[in-house]
Amino acid sequence: MSALILCHFALALFAAPLVRWCGTRAFLVLALPPAAATAWAATRWSTTAAGGADTAVWRWLPTYHVDWALRLDALAELMVLLAAGVGTLVLVYCASYFDDRSRQLGRFAGNLLAFTGAMLGLVLADDLVLLYIFWELTTVFSYLLIGQTSDHKRNRRSALQALTVTALGGLTMLVGFLLLGHEAGTYRVSAILADPPAPSAALSTAVVLILVGALSKSAIWPFSLWLPNAMAAPTPVSAYLHAAAMVKAGVYLVARLAPAFADVTPWRPLLLVLGSVTMLLGGWRALRLHDLKLVLAYGTVSQLGLLTVLTGAGRHDTGLAATAMILGHALFKAPLFLVTGIVDHATGTRDLRKLSGLGRRLPAVCAVAVLAGASMAAVPPLLGFSAKEAAFQALLDGSTGDRWALAAAVVGSALTTAYTLRYLWGAFARKPGLPDTTAHPVPAAFLAPPAVLALACLVLGPGVSWLQGLLGTYAGQFPAPAHPYHLALWHGAGLALGLSGAAWAGGVLLFLAASPVTRAGQRLAWRSADLVFGRMLLALERTALQCTGFVQRGSLSVYLVTTMSVVLAGQIAVLVADEPWTDVPAPRLWDHPAQAAVALLTCAAALLCLGVRRRMKAVVFAGLTGYGTALLFVAQGAPDLALTQFCVETVSMIVFVLVLRRMPVRFEENFSRWRRLLRMPVALAGGAAVAVVVWIMAGHRRADSAGAAMVEETAHHGLKDVVATILVDLRAWDTMGESAVLAAAAIGVTSLIYLHRRADGAEQPVLPLPGDHPHAGLRTAWRASRYESAGLPTGDEGGPERTWLAASATLAPERRSLVLEVVARLIFHPVLVLSVYLLLCAENLPGGGFVAGLTAGVAFIARYLAGGRHELADAVPFKPGVFTGLGLFLSTGVALGGLGEGTVLHGWTWHGHLPVWGDAHLSTAVLFDCGVYLLVLGVVLDIVRALGARIDRQIERAAPRPEAGRA
């Protein structure tokens, strides 16, 4: 089962190249995974029909009781056959529907196949968390498929609307899953159904939240607005996602949980009422539309309401009728959508007011549509008739609430008959006063997929008893009545048949009274759901703007005061209420007088920041507080932390200095004296409150420190540096996540600087020195022109003059410093060697990838400060993003590879002897640290290039140009 699901996603990755190589024939290759899933499910029919189940379990997150658990039982068997079987036919249909010139066809094909895999995972999932993951995958792929033609506003809006409604419902459902799993003590669906938790308020809340997600997915009122708008998607998407697969997900979830929770308040009344309302509103709306796809879309909404009523009733007979109707609906609605695509493809329109005489021009297409439409209208001897008879009889035998639902079902069936006639008449009948529509011939391969589905309705109508074993197995999960219903084509002349006759008669009358129905609908129409949704979004946007304008005042000092005041108030409230200091030992102020001296100097530097008016002076004082903290780490015996703090503080100060070049020398905000007197106590009190909380937390420690276990685990592997081992092994996933956040922050900073385009390539010339390439002599003329264009002095042989830094000559004379250039050249390579040493010695000495990357960054910063942006380009001939991407890829790959053993360190270790180096060993932890090293180096270089080189260029452009003719 797992392999079948994963092969869908694997082949979806290669959909784009397949389409480029094979054109639309690639859809035939992409249809192989769902075809294999269909064949596999067919071989398991007898097992699941007998009450058996196939399972596959992999312990995924045992601590949280979350497993990769798949289970194929009777209900899952039915859904797999629908999802995979219809998916196969839709992919085959796509080979004829699209042409090789279609835009982004490869991406569409991959998304459609990946959706099929996600749908299979959803119906096979036996774990609530796993089910939610596949649930949201179907939401994402649906969004991508609806918005396939993203250059059309309607597609973008419809895709966003579907995503908003279904994703919010999914998040609500996730909360319900967590509550249900907590109440049941497990997230395994089969275990919950076998032993459901006792009724309680928490269980009722969980049920309601889960139903919100299910109803939003299946477009039940009031969430039904997104489905008709989703018809902006290509017709194959409408036929598969919005008729046979995705919209069935909510109905499937209701059917899956009904055996255990149908009696939990408010399951039945909620589903019966909302399902009935949806059934009537959708059918009524379908009678007033002229687009064939929209007629079918609102008909789908109506049919989903009936399915919700049947699955929500939660009894043996309704469960049997519900599964029969699920199958019947997929087999008649999907071919009708596919036929609509054929009509649109052959005539260029779907407007039933413009179509005439297609029944004679396309008789085979008309025959397929009539066969599927007759099944939708429940005409015997088709499958739709058998399923509808089962539904009527099941509701007849139910309680009073079921009788009200039965009345709605009869009216809904009359509406179904009416819009079926409207669809068939509008698409294929010859209309008076309208010339016959010109249509292109339809190839047999184009018509074959809908024909297969329509013929299935014809075959399974008389043979509906063949389904009794499988569908009856699902219904057997409910208490069986004294005389359970059995699927059959003919049950004799009874009340159920009379209700069907009344529905047919009412439908014919509604169809014949089309004009009065349209006028009545226009008078009764108040506001469309789409308009209400749009106004709700507009109101939400306006509210958000007002809230943002009220809170975001544009003053950093206001934000800091607000944040610190809230934190301070919360801390004081907790301290006053709990009085936690009563049994805390008195704090020890220092272990050595040197610590007290450093602390006093650090506090003095922090206090001096309060009265500073010049920005540069404030940066210096703030930096001194950081260096003072690093000295405290040194005095406390934490060299790793001290080294990291020194590097971070150095890089931070340099970045501040680079930014301050474009800012006024003094702070521009003018504060009155009382505001300044208010902010100082807030800052001091905030710092004091944090210190008190840390003291209380340290004094309340009762459990043994985790440090001893960390030291023991590190020593067990022959290592000494506990901090580095924690970061790259014991908590490597945390480090990887923090690295990703760091990379995202750097990308955000540089994106704000490079608003138009990045300053790479030709604008930052790479300046190699003469003789640094074996074929340098062949490129002398080219280099000379390159140096001249960069403004560098050249020697007699066309290369640059020998200087301490290759590009320092590009600086203005008043900005050059010979001492700085010499020092930068002397320390550059030693600092890089030091960074590599800090990287490789981290297992037993202070160091690590983070501090090593910062150290290497300092070396390149020195080159930039001494020689300017051209010198930085000479020192780093690659884009910094290469380092960032390579580092993130390496660390992520190593971390994922270590999943097999649980930690990165255990993944792989090599011991050996290297020439010159001596005895050495290499482990995946070192590789992980190398990824961190590259990532941090890339981040530093990217920020320096953005805040340094880019701002240099802005300054140069803003500087006054010398007059023509002046030296």
Buried (B, 14 or more C-beta within 10 A) or exposed (E): BEEBBEBBBBBBEBBBEBBEEBBBEBBBBBBBBBBBBBEBBBEBBEBBBEBEBBEBEEEBEEEEBBBBBBBBBBBBBBBBBBBBBBBBBBBBBBBBBBEEEBEEBBBBBBBBBBBBBBBBBBBBBBBBBBBBBBBBBBBBBBBBBBBBBEEEEEBBBBBBBBBBBBBBBBBBBBBBBBBBBBBBEBBBBBBBBEEBBEBEEEBBBBBBBBBBBBBBBBBBBBBBBBBBBBBBBBBBBBBBBBBBBBBBBBBBBBBBBBBBBBEBBEBBEBBBBBBBBBBBBBBBBBBBBEBBBBBBBBBBBBBBBBBBBBBBBBBBBBBBBBBBBBBBBBBBBBBBBBBBBBBBBBBEBBEBEBBBBBBEBBEEBBBBBBBBBBBBBBBBBBBBBBBBBBBBBBBBBBEEBBEBBBEBBBBBBBBBBBBBBBBBBBBBBBBEEEEBBEBEEBEEEBBBBBBBBBBBBBBBBBBBEBBBBBBBBBBBBBEEEEEBBEBBBEBEEEEBBEBBEBBBEBBBEBBEEBEEBEEBBEEEEEEEBBEEBBEEEEEEEEEEEEEEEEEEEEEEEEEBBBEBBEBBEEBEEEBEEEEBEEEBEEEEEBEEEEBEEBBEBBEEBBBBBEEBEEBBBBBBBBBBBBBBBBBBBBBBEBBBBBBBBBBBBBBBBBBBBBBBEEEEEEBEEEEEEEEEEEBEEBBEBBBEBBEBBEBBEEBEEEEEEEEEEBBEBBEEBEBEBBBBBBBBBBBBBEBBEBBBEBBEEBBEBBEEBBEEEBBBEEEBBBBBBBEEEEEBEEBBEEBBEBBEEBEBEBEEEBBBEEBBBBBBBBBEEEEBEEEBBEBBBEBBEEBBEBBBBBBBBBBEBBBBBBBBBBBBBBBBBBBBBBBBBBBBBBBBEEBBBEBBBBBBEBBBBBBEBBEEEEBBBBBBEEEEEEEEEEEEEBBBBBBBBBBBBBBBBBBBBBBBBBBBBBBBBBEEEEEEEEEEEEE
